[in-house]
């Protein structure tokens, strides 16, 4: 069980209030990080939004992230220091419901230029479209709980992941990620109109690169022997839907949760039925369940990275490199022709 320890609301409010008092006491300093060093201060909740801010803002912004490299985003606890940092920033970028601790901190911070990435694109219900087998719409954690009779599944998972029945991992679909990029660009233009032309140019360039990546995935996954893949973390619903694939997850939305013996047995049968060759795991979570399933079924294991953070274990140094590694690994597992 992966228990997430959230800061009590009262303590969080106190930390933010303390930060606001400290800012007011600074003679001649305007509210917001940008006023101190000539750059727009941006605080991103985790890597995909951090990357957008860096690519679009470039030299005009100073970007901080609440989720440090190597930290599983869903496990994030907000410290008083981070709460103060949120109150002292110009733009906040987050994805509501992905990280409950962040949601509370953002609400307390009250930053004028706050962008919820979930409002910039569509969060699909993948169960309804048949692209996440064995799952209720969205991620499958509740679906697996009902199938397995686990009345305490929600407690074990420890959090609500995204809007009800929705998949928050939109950045794994380059087209949806481009829509979010446009919203981030617009927010930076609003916060720093003097450099609006630069933000617009950088946004357009990034959107073009994402369109090219989308084409690479379409071309690379069109002719494959199989369309089904198994992964530990039910994070790839948007990617699967975009490119006509079927995702089967071991543990639902929480990469740290343990599947029941019944679920593992079900997956063994499914793998044989669908001629699945590979069980995917991710770098920020344990590969234990993937290796157990692979050993029981004679399958291989490989990495499919949900890109929630970049570490020295990542198969690439940034979003585009890791996405292209994901593409190569999918092609190999699905039997690209």
QUIKA-V888801 format. One record per run of one state. SS is the DSSP state (h for helix, s for strand, l for the rest). FROM is the first residue (numbers start at 1). TO is the last residue. If there is no record, write none. Layout:
BEGIN
ss-><SS:SS>
from-><FROM:FROM>
to-><TO:TO>
END
This chain:
BEGIN
ss-><l:h:l:h:l:s:l:h:s:l:h:l:h:l:s:l:h:l:s:h:l:h:l:s:l:h:l:h:l:h:l:h:l:h:l:s:l:s:l:h:l:s:l:h:l:s:l:h:l:s:l:h:l:s:l>
from-><1:9:26:34:38:40:45:47:61:66:73:76:80:88:91:95:100:110:113:117:120:126:130:132:133:141:149:153:158:170:173:174:192:193:222:224:225:228:232:237:243:246:250:261:274:278:282:288:298:300:304:319:335:336:337>
to-><8:25:33:37:39:44:46:60:65:72:75:79:87:90:94:99:109:112:116:119:125:129:131:132:140:148:152:157:169:172:173:191:192:221:223:224:227:231:236:242:245:249:260:273:277:281:287:297:299:303:318:334:335:336:337>
END
